[in-house]
Amino acid sequence: MADLNALATAIINGKAPDARALTEQALSEGVAPGDILNQGLVAGMNVVGEKFKNNEFYVPEVLIAARAMKNAMEVLRPVLAETGVEPVARVAIGTVRGDLHDIGKNLVAMMLEGAGFEIIDLGVDVKPEQFVEAVQSKNAEVVALSALLTTTMPAMKDTISALESAGLRSNVAVMIGGAPVTQSYADEIGADGYAPDAASAVDKAKELVRIAA
């Protein structure tokens, strides 16, 4: 019998082969894909996020857990699409123009996917118009901007201005993060939210789309 608690535990412990095998087993036994996602993968990543916030897990443990989650998602994602299970929301994420750092951005993307969000990863050195395009063509409801350099932070403001110019600002929530970024800077440029770390980013994204954490 499929054990979704065991799947959640495999995610928490970063056991990628186990996570994949348990997902395949659950699907073969007819467990609903949405249940596998929520009671297995999301439940596991929620624990990972809490441990990260409480300094019980650090970045390496989170990355290993996220890799296990992605392994399971490779099996589950096509079935979720077939059965029409809707993501919590669609997030367009990227490191802003002029900035090539991606570790933090990747970590946030993996944590968000583990929480049931659909991720549109635009990569690094992303121009404002690329974020605009993601909102227009992919129906992104959240835009997540990352910067690791003080010199690239102004591109966050430029991106918000581009969304305003395109008439999209009221349709999308903008959240920002990165080592030099602060809540006061988020307030200054008109962002809707700021997160100091990946686990907080999940909470903030849920808050912005009004989903209970």
Disulfide bonds with the S-S distance in Angstrom:
none
